[in-house]
Amino acid sequence: MRSAVFVLLAVLVTAPVTAQSAQRPGTGVTAPVVVKEVKPTYPEGAKSTKIEGTVVLEAVVKEDGTVGDLHVVRSLDTRYDFNGEALKAAKQWTFKPGTREGKPVPVVVTIELWFAPPKK
């Protein structure tokens, strides 16, 4: 099973981030670094479907390294709760915060969480 992938996006995405002061990495802003990663749980109701793939989230990593505003950018399947499981897992992640001029700042990141059916 592939582990979750932490990806930074330098391009704008169509979904707005609600934290007004959040910045994107680059131009003097350093990217947060994952300290604790929590893998999502495969939804119980989806086990017989063998659906496999990623849910892409956009999150604001706050100055203290915790995850603030969080929303789904790309869903895997809407019939099962892949989005909910991805959000639940990502809320538990912690980071070494991003900085600007040596001070922690809120930074927008993209998180991809991989789902694969459990092996028997």
N, C-alpha and C positions, 0 to 999 in steps of 0.2 A: 504494500500500500504506500502510495506517495504521501509524504508529509505535507502539511500546509505550506504554502509558499507566500512569502512576504514580498510584495512588489510595490515599488514607488512609481507613481505616475507623474510625469512632468507636464502632461497635457491636460487641458481642461476637460472635465466630463460634464454631461448635460444635467445631471442631478445636482442641485445646489447643496452646499454644506451650510448648516445653520449656524455654526460657530463663526461669528463675524470676524474675530481676530485671527483665525487660523491661517497659516501660510503654507505654501508648498515648498519642498526642498529646492535648493538652488538660489542663486543670487544672494549669498551670504547666510542662507538658512541651511543648517545641517539636518540630515534625515534622522529620525528616531531609530534606535536599534532594539530589536526584540530581545527581551530578557526572559520572559515566560510565555510560552506558546501552549494553548489548550486546543487539542484536536476536537473537531465536532463529532457528535454521536450520529451514527447512521439512523435515520428514522425507522422505527419498528415496522410501520405499515408499508414501507417501500422495499423490505428485504426480499420479497418474492419477485420484484420487478427487475432486480439487478442493475438499476440505474447507476451510472458512474459519471462523474464529472465535477466541475467546480461551481461554487457560488462566489461571486466577486462582490466585495464590500468596500465601501469608502468610509474611513473613520478619521476622527480628529484625535490625535494623541495629545493629551493635555500636558501642561508644564510639569506635572508630577509623575508623568509616565503612564498614567491610566488612560483607558479608552473613553472618550466622551461621545459626542454625536456619532452616530453609526447608521448607515443605510445600505440597502441592497442596490448594487449597480447592475448585476446580471444574475438572474435566477437560474437554477438548474432544472427544476421541474415544479410546477405550481400545484400538482395534485397531492404532494406530500410535503411535510414540513422541513424541507432542506433549508429554506431561508431562516426559519426560526432556530434551527439547530446551529446554523452558521453564526447568527447574531449572538446566541447564547454563549458559544465558545469564544468569539472575538471579544466580547465584553470582559472576559477573564484574562485577556492578554495584558502583559505589562511591558513597558519599554524604558530604555534609557532615553529621556526626552531629546527632541531636536533642539537646536540652539540657534540664536542669532546674536552675534557679538558676544559670545560666551555665556549668554543667559538663556535659560529654558523658555521656549515659546510653543504655543499650540501649532501642530503641523498636521496637514492633511496627508493621509497615506491610503494606499489601496491594499487590501488583504484578499488573497485568493485561498479559499478553503476547499480541499479535495475530498470528495466522497466516493467510496467504493464499497460494494456490498461486503459484509463480513464473510470470511472464509469459513467453511464448515469444519 
